[in-house]
Amino acid sequence: MYSVGFLVAYLTVLLIVAEPLRNAGKYTMADILAYRLRPRPVRAAASLSTLTVSIFYMIAQMVGAGTLVRQLIPGVSYEVAVVGVGILMVVYVVFGGVLATTWVQITKAILLPVPASQAGAADLLTDRLDSQRSRAGAESYGMRRSAAGSRLFASARSSSSSRS
């Protein structure tokens, strides 16, 4: 279910939100709400919600970046790594602008599927190895497969049920 949730949400946003925005000639929800309601409170609420979401998003990124830098560069404390990555991000955005940030997102979109597929393959391989180990362990404890091959039965349990 989780693997297709984003697709369902994306289609919902396209049908319910994006089409009316396009038809109204507006680009954001704040634009259309400001057009229909009083613009100043709508813009303030949109700004506040954008900043709130961005702050939580940045906190998660900074925690991950600080941990990664601390592991990659020995001797660097976590706090220094977080501050250093934060400064690099601000400098990059200030000097590179939206175009540079867009190219970073494009590069990430191209590069991230590779490690994601490697992690998925490793997970599948690990699950397969674990199931083989579980099967071998079960057989060593006197468990055997049923004729249908769908369940494992303990030979002790089957022999005790036939006696009673």
Residue pairs with C-beta under 8 A, 6 or more apart in sequence:
17 29
20 32
21 27
21 28
21 29
21 31
21 32
24 32
24 35
26 32
26 35
28 46
29 46
30 42
30 43
30 46
33 42
33 46
34 42
34 43
62 82
62 85
62 86
63 82
65 81
65 82
65 85
66 78
66 79
66 81
66 82
66 85
67 78
67 81
68 81
69 76
69 81
69 84
69 85
70 76
70 77
70 78
70 81
73 81
76 84
92 100
92 101
92 104
93 100
93 101
138 152
141 154
142 154
142 155
142 156
143 152
143 153
143 154
143 155
144 152
144 153
144 155
145 151
145 152
146 152
146 153
